[in-house]
Amino acid sequence: MKKLLLLFVVVACAAFSASAQSDKAKFSIGFEGGLPIGSTGDVYSVALGGSLKYEMPIATGTMFTLSGGYTSFKVKDTFGGGSVGFVPAKAGIKYFFSDGFYGEAQAGAAFNTESGGGTAFAYSPGIGYALEGGFDIGVRYEAWSKSGTISQIGVRIAYGF
């Protein structure tokens, strides 16, 4: 896991240093919502959070992405209620199939905010549509694996600048 995090940091630094050479790179800030699925849905009722994403063009219609944020999973009352927080950090590729429609795949780590909660491997393939004016809406399957898997169908509604 440490090697994955080191790779993420190296790629992030390279992306941010290269962004000065491109005027098409952008940031977006978004609302994240998720519906836990599988055995995750037995324990958690909903996931809510926010994220910041950086996109840098690497080829025609292809963007390199870095994202980070905070996600809170609401624990069902039958399991004591409350919530569990995570900080996902991912890197990936976003490819535009046609005007506005895209596919995206990201991988990285999800850090549990609970004491001793540890770090999980995170991956998320998805699709979306970038609207005129900077708005973006995407749907994805997201899973975090560490001695079991926390999975959700997630939605991100964002504004790019």
C-alpha positions in Angstrom: 0.0 0.0 0.0 2.9 2.4 0.7 4.2 1.8 -2.8 0.8 2.7 -4.2 0.7 5.9 -2.2 4.2 6.8 -3.2 3.3 6.3 -6.9 0.2 8.5 -6.3 2.3 11.3 -4.9 4.9 11.2 -7.7 2.1 11.2 -10.4 0.3 14.1 -8.6 3.5 16.2 -8.5 4.2 15.5 -12.1 0.6 16.4 -13.1 0.7 19.7 -11.1 4.1 20.7 -12.5 2.9 19.9 -16.1 -0.3 21.9 -15.6 1.6 25.1 -16.1 2.2 24.1 -19.7 -1.5 23.6 -20.5 -4.3 26.1 -20.4 -7.0 23.5 -20.7 -6.3 21.9 -17.3 -9.1 22.5 -14.8 -10.4 21.8 -11.3 -14.0 20.9 -10.3 -15.7 20.8 -7.0 -18.6 18.4 -6.5 -21.2 16.8 -4.3 -20.9 13.0 -3.9 -23.8 10.8 -3.1 -23.9 7.0 -2.9 -26.1 4.0 -2.4 -24.3 1.2 -0.6 -24.8 -2.2 -2.4 -24.2 -5.8 -1.6 -23.3 -6.6 2.0 -22.3 -2.9 2.4 -26.0 -2.1 2.1 -26.8 -4.3 5.1 -24.8 -2.0 7.4 -24.8 1.4 5.8 -27.9 3.3 4.4 -26.3 6.1 2.4 -23.0 7.8 1.6 -22.6 11.6 1.3 -19.6 13.8 0.8 -17.7 16.2 -1.4 -14.7 16.1 -3.7 -12.2 18.2 -5.6 -10.9 16.9 -8.9 -8.1 18.0 -11.2 -8.1 17.2 -14.9 -5.2 17.6 -17.2 -5.3 16.8 -21.0 -2.8 14.1 -22.1 -4.2 13.4 -25.6 -7.1 14.4 -27.8 -10.3 13.6 -25.8 -8.3 12.1 -22.9 -7.7 13.6 -19.5 -5.5 12.5 -16.6 -7.4 12.9 -13.3 -6.6 13.3 -9.6 -9.4 13.5 -7.0 -9.7 13.7 -3.3 -12.5 14.3 -0.9 -14.5 13.1 2.1 -17.2 10.5 2.2 -19.4 9.7 5.2 -21.3 6.4 5.4 -24.4 6.5 7.6 -24.6 3.4 9.8 -28.1 1.9 10.0 -29.8 2.2 13.4 -29.8 -1.6 13.8 -26.0 -1.4 14.0 -25.9 1.4 16.4 -26.3 4.4 14.1 -23.8 7.1 13.6 -21.4 7.4 10.7 -18.0 6.3 9.4 -15.8 8.7 7.5 -13.4 8.1 4.7 -10.9 10.2 2.7 -10.6 8.7 -0.8 -7.7 9.8 -3.0 -7.6 8.5 -6.6 -5.8 9.0 -10.0 -7.2 7.9 -13.3 -8.1 8.5 -16.9 -11.2 10.2 -18.4 -11.9 9.5 -22.1 -14.6 11.4 -24.1 -16.5 9.2 -26.5 -18.3 12.0 -28.1 -19.5 15.6 -27.3 -19.8 15.6 -23.6 -20.1 11.8 -23.0 -17.2 10.1 -21.2 -16.0 7.0 -19.5 -13.6 7.2 -16.5 -11.6 4.8 -14.4 -9.8 5.7 -11.3 -7.7 3.8 -8.6 -6.1 4.9 -5.4 -6.7 4.6 -1.6 -9.5 5.3 0.8 -8.3 6.3 4.3 -10.6 5.5 7.2 -10.9 8.4 9.6 -11.6 6.2 12.6 -8.6 5.5 14.9 -7.0 2.3 13.6 -9.3 2.1 10.6 -6.5 1.7 8.1 -6.3 2.2 4.4 -8.2 0.4 1.6 -7.4 0.0 -2.1 -10.0 2.0 -4.0 -11.2 1.6 -7.6 -14.1 3.2 -9.5 -15.1 2.8 -13.2 -17.9 5.1 -14.4 -19.6 7.1 -17.1 -20.8 10.7 -17.2 -21.7 13.8 -19.2 -20.0 17.2 -19.2 -22.5 20.0 -19.8 -21.8 23.3 -21.4 -21.0 26.0 -18.7 -18.8 23.7 -16.6 -21.3 21.4 -15.0 -20.6 17.6 -14.9 -22.6 14.7 -13.8 -21.2 11.2 -13.4 -22.3 7.8 -12.2 -19.9 5.1 -11.0 -19.4 1.8 -9.3 -16.9 2.4 -6.4 -15.3 -0.2 -4.2 -12.8 0.0 -1.3 -11.1 -3.4 -0.5 -9.3 -4.2 2.7 -10.2 -7.6 4.3 -13.7 -7.2 2.8 -15.2 -4.7 0.4 -17.2 -1.6 0.9 -19.1 -0.9 -2.4 -21.5 1.7 -3.7 -23.2 3.1 -6.7 -22.1 6.7 -6.6 -23.1 10.0 -8.2 -21.0 13.1 -8.6 -22.5 16.5 -9.5 -19.8 19.0 -10.0 -18.9 22.4 -11.3 -15.6 22.9 -13.2 -13.5 26.0 -13.2 
